[in-house]
Amino acid sequence: MTLSVAVSGASGYAGGEILRLLAAHPDVEVRTVTAHSSAGQPLVAHQPHLRSLAHLELQATTPEVLAGHDVVFLALPHGQSAQYTDALADTPLVIDAGADHRLTSPDDWAAFYGGEHPEPWAYGVPELSVDGVKQREHLRGATRIAAPGCNASTVALSLAPGVAAGVIDAGDIVSVLAVGPSGAGKAAKTNLLASEILGTANPYAVGGTHRHIPEIRQALAAAGAPADGIRISFTPVLVPMARGILATSTAPIQGDATDAEIRAAWETAYADEPFVELLPAGVFPRTADVLGANIASLGLAIDRAANRVIVVAAVDNLVKGTAGAAVQSMNIALGLAETTALPVNGVAP
């Protein structure tokens, strides 16, 4: 049976990437695409690379338009998805690519977003360890899924195996990320103009203010870190590449863990994962190697002089960081093969 799909926010980067992946999915048919100010225009006027979906016209994002599908993806700005929850009550599966349903803590929501705390949904990062099992077990049969924040899932995937195995101390994490501007969305913003970002690297949300910090803490607590003992210094830096995240995360070695035990934690966690790879010792990823792929590529080093573990992670923020995670979670929830329509090969050069 072919499942009918609607994608809101289809004129944006996340919505466009969801559509790119779904266009190759044998079990779904994209029947409806919606947007706000561009309603009434052809989809290809905003997503000219999506030639196989050229027959679709953008409609207004309303509950009436989105209702009546088997699966609805909400690729809307933060704070806009929750308003559709009640209206889509009869929709079998709703996947939110925004932040509205990610956080379980009302206090974290109030501190980083404000307003009424929406209901938390199943978190769409299947590879994370949660209370001793993988998160995919909580996604099987799920009807409401919150796709992750791209920076948050990258850092969480980098460090969760060490936390779960007890070989790193989550009380002194430092993460510095080089990120592409597509993660900020498609809306015109002065700080994202080419003349503002070419030839420079610009830090932002410095000093513990980035909204993905509580999401990282939530994931690491689920992996086994004491919730009140997680401390993370998180600094994203905008760099002149359209796509990609290169996250360098470090944490102290816990106790007397040996080098072999440390590396084994990551090898064991991701040995059978199709979309997370641990590179050989001494090899580290580049963002160029994962562009277009639903892959998180990790390199691990052990710095005994500093008594810290270093994990360097590369992801395509629009694929594994957002749309790929959403489609992967959809496959699991619906009982489809998890890898369906998700590329592991990147594009080069």
C-alpha positions in Angstrom: 0.0 0.0 0.0 1.3 3.4 -0.9 1.1 6.0 1.9 0.0 9.5 1.3 2.3 12.3 2.6 1.9 16.0 3.1 4.9 18.2 3.8 4.5 21.7 5.3 7.2 24.3 4.9 8.0 22.8 1.5 9.6 26.0 0.2 12.3 25.9 2.9 15.6 24.0 3.2 14.4 21.3 5.6 11.1 20.8 3.8 12.9 20.6 0.5 15.3 18.0 1.8 12.5 15.9 3.2 10.9 16.1 -0.3 14.2 15.1 -2.0 14.4 12.0 0.1 10.7 11.1 -0.1 10.8 11.4 -3.9 12.9 8.3 -4.0 10.8 6.4 -1.4 8.9 3.4 -2.9 6.3 3.2 -0.2 5.1 6.8 -0.1 3.5 9.4 -2.5 3.9 13.1 -1.8 0.5 14.4 -2.6 0.5 17.8 -0.8 3.1 20.5 -0.2 2.3 23.7 1.7 4.0 27.0 2.4 3.0 30.4 3.7 3.7 33.4 1.6 4.4 31.3 -1.6 1.1 29.4 -1.6 -0.3 29.2 -5.1 3.1 28.9 -6.7 4.7 25.8 -8.3 7.0 23.9 -6.0 9.8 24.0 -8.5 9.7 27.8 -8.4 11.3 27.4 -4.9 12.9 23.9 -5.2 14.0 23.7 -8.9 16.2 20.7 -8.1 13.1 18.6 -7.3 12.2 17.8 -10.9 10.2 14.7 -10.2 7.8 16.7 -8.1 7.3 19.5 -10.6 3.6 18.7 -10.8 3.0 19.9 -7.3 1.7 23.3 -6.4 2.3 24.9 -3.0 -0.9 25.3 -1.0 -1.6 27.3 2.2 -0.5 25.6 5.4 -3.8 25.0 7.1 -5.2 22.1 9.2 -7.7 21.4 6.5 -5.0 21.1 3.8 -2.7 18.9 5.9 -5.5 16.6 7.2 -6.5 13.4 5.5 -2.9 12.1 4.8 -1.2 9.0 6.3 1.9 10.9 7.2 2.4 14.7 7.7 5.8 16.3 8.0 5.9 19.7 9.8 8.9 21.6 8.6 7.9 24.9 10.1 9.8 27.6 12.1 10.1 26.9 15.8 6.9 27.6 17.7 4.5 27.0 14.8 4.1 23.2 14.8 2.2 22.8 18.1 -0.8 24.8 16.8 -1.6 21.9 14.4 -1.4 19.1 17.0 -5.1 19.0 17.8 -6.2 19.5 14.2 -4.1 16.5 13.1 -5.3 14.2 15.8 -6.7 11.7 13.3 -3.5 11.6 11.2 -1.7 8.3 11.8 1.8 9.7 11.9 3.0 13.3 12.3 6.7 14.2 12.3 7.8 17.6 13.5 11.2 18.9 12.1 11.0 21.9 14.4 11.8 22.2 18.1 8.3 22.3 19.5 8.1 18.7 20.7 11.7 17.8 21.5 12.1 18.8 25.1 10.7 16.8 28.0 11.4 19.5 30.6 9.0 22.4 31.0 11.7 24.3 32.8 14.1 23.9 29.8 11.4 24.9 27.4 10.7 28.1 29.4 14.3 29.0 29.7 15.3 28.5 26.1 12.0 29.0 24.1 9.3 30.5 26.4 5.6 30.2 26.2 3.4 27.1 26.8 5.4 23.9 26.8 4.1 21.5 24.0 3.8 17.8 24.6 7.1 16.0 24.1 7.1 13.4 21.3 9.3 10.4 20.6 12.8 11.7 19.8 13.9 10.9 16.3 17.5 9.8 16.7 17.3 6.0 16.5 21.0 5.3 17.4 21.0 6.9 20.8 21.1 4.8 23.9 18.1 5.3 26.2 17.9 3.4 29.4 20.0 0.6 28.1 18.3 0.2 24.7 18.4 2.1 21.5 16.0 4.9 20.9 14.7 3.1 17.8 12.8 0.8 20.1 10.8 3.8 21.3 10.1 4.8 17.7 8.6 1.5 16.6 4.9 2.1 16.2 5.2 5.8 17.3 2.5 8.1 16.0 4.2 11.4 16.9 7.9 12.0 16.4 10.1 15.0 17.0 13.0 15.1 14.6 16.2 16.4 16.3 18.1 19.6 16.2 21.0 19.1 13.9 23.7 20.4 16.3 22.1 18.6 19.2 22.0 15.2 17.6 25.6 15.6 16.3 27.0 16.2 19.7 24.7 13.6 21.4 25.8 10.9 18.9 29.4 11.9 19.5 29.3 11.5 23.2 26.5 9.2 24.2 28.5 5.9 23.8 31.1 7.2 26.2 28.5 8.2 28.7 26.6 4.9 28.5 29.8 2.9 29.0 31.0 5.1 31.9 34.3 6.0 30.2 33.9 9.8 30.0 32.8 12.4 32.6 29.8 14.4 31.4 30.5 17.1 33.9 33.0 18.9 31.8 32.1 18.7 28.1 33.4 21.2 25.6 31.9 21.2 22.1 32.9 23.6 19.3 31.0 23.3 16.0 31.7 24.7 12.5 28.2 25.0 10.9 26.8 26.0 7.6 24.2 28.7 7.3 21.5 26.4 5.9 20.8 25.4 9.4 19.4 28.8 10.1 16.7 28.4 7.4 15.9 30.0 4.1 14.5 33.4 5.3 16.5 36.4 4.3 18.7 37.6 7.1 21.5 40.2 7.0 24.0 38.1 8.9 23.5 35.2 6.4 24.2 37.3 3.3 27.1 36.0 1.3 29.0 39.3 1.8 28.7 38.7 5.6 29.9 35.1 5.8 32.3 34.6 2.9 35.9 34.7 4.0 35.1 34.8 7.7 34.1 32.5 10.6 31.5 34.0 13.0 30.7 32.6 16.5 27.1 32.9 17.7 24.9 32.0 20.7 28.1 32.0 22.8 28.0 31.5 26.5 25.3 28.8 27.0 22.5 30.5 25.1 22.0 28.1 22.2 18.7 26.4 22.2 20.2 23.0 21.4 22.0 22.8 24.8 19.0 21.4 26.8 18.4 18.9 24.0 22.0 17.6 24.3 21.7 17.4 28.1 18.4 15.5 27.7 20.0 12.9 25.3 23.1 12.4 27.5 20.9 12.0 30.6 18.9 9.3 28.8 22.2 7.6 28.0 23.0 7.4 31.7 24.7 10.7 32.8 23.3 12.1 36.0 20.9 14.9 34.9 22.3 17.3 37.5 25.9 16.6 36.7 25.9 17.4 32.9 27.9 20.5 32.1 28.5 21.5 28.5 30.3 24.5 27.0 28.8 24.7 23.5 30.0 27.2 20.9 28.8 27.1 17.3 30.7 29.0 14.6 29.1 30.0 11.3 31.5 29.1 8.4 31.1 29.7 4.6 29.9 26.3 3.5 26.2 25.9 2.5 25.8 22.6 4.3 27.5 20.6 7.0 28.5 20.5 10.7 31.9 19.6 12.0 31.6 19.1 15.7 34.7 18.7 17.9 33.6 17.5 21.4 35.8 16.6 24.3 35.2 15.2 27.8 37.5 14.0 30.6 38.3 10.3 30.8 36.4 8.7 33.7 38.3 6.8 36.3 41.0 4.4 35.0 39.4 3.5 31.7 42.0 2.1 29.3 42.4 3.2 25.7 41.0 -0.1 24.5 37.9 0.2 26.8 37.3 3.8 25.5 37.4 2.9 21.9 35.4 -0.2 22.5 32.5 1.9 23.8 32.0 3.6 20.5 32.8 0.5 18.4 30.2 -1.5 20.3 27.5 1.3 20.2 27.7 1.7 16.5 28.9 -1.6 15.1 25.6 -2.5 13.5 24.4 1.0 12.7 23.9 1.7 9.0 24.1 5.5 9.4 26.7 6.1 12.0 30.3 5.2 11.3 33.4 5.2 13.5 36.5 5.8 11.4 39.7 3.9 12.0 42.1 5.2 14.7 43.9 8.3 13.5 41.3 9.1 10.8 39.0 12.0 11.1 36.0 13.0 9.0 35.4 16.0 6.7 32.1 17.6 6.0 32.7 17.1 2.3 32.6 13.4 2.7 29.0 13.3 4.1 27.3 15.9 1.9 24.0 14.5 0.7 24.3 11.3 2.8 22.4 10.2 5.9 25.6 9.5 7.7 27.2 10.7 10.9 30.9 10.1 10.5 33.0 10.0 13.7 36.7 10.1 14.5 37.9 9.4 18.0 41.2 10.4 19.7 42.5 9.9 23.3 44.6 12.7 24.6 46.3 11.2 27.7 48.3 14.4 28.4 45.0 16.3 28.8 43.2 13.2 30.1 40.4 13.8 27.6 38.5 11.9 24.8 38.1 13.9 21.6 35.3 13.0 19.1 35.2 14.8 15.8 31.8 14.4 14.0 30.8 15.4 10.5 27.2 15.4 9.3 25.1 17.0 6.6 22.9 19.2 8.8 20.0 18.9 6.3 20.2 15.1 5.9 21.3 13.2 9.0 20.9 16.4 11.0 17.2 16.9 10.0 15.4 15.4 7.0 17.2 12.1 7.0 16.6 11.6 10.7 12.9 12.3 10.1 12.6 9.9 7.2 14.6 7.2 9.0 12.3 7.6 12.0 9.3 7.4 9.8 10.5 4.1 8.3 11.0 2.6 11.8 7.6 3.9 13.1 5.8 2.4 10.1 7.6 -0.9 10.2 9.4 -0.3 6.9 13.0 -1.1 6.2 14.9 1.5 8.2 17.3 2.3 5.3 14.7 2.8 2.7 15.4 5.9 0.5 18.3 7.1 2.6 21.6 7.5 0.9 24.9 6.5 2.4 27.0 7.8 -0.4 27.9 11.5 -0.4 28.6 13.8 -3.4 32.1 14.8 -4.4 33.9 17.0 -5.0 
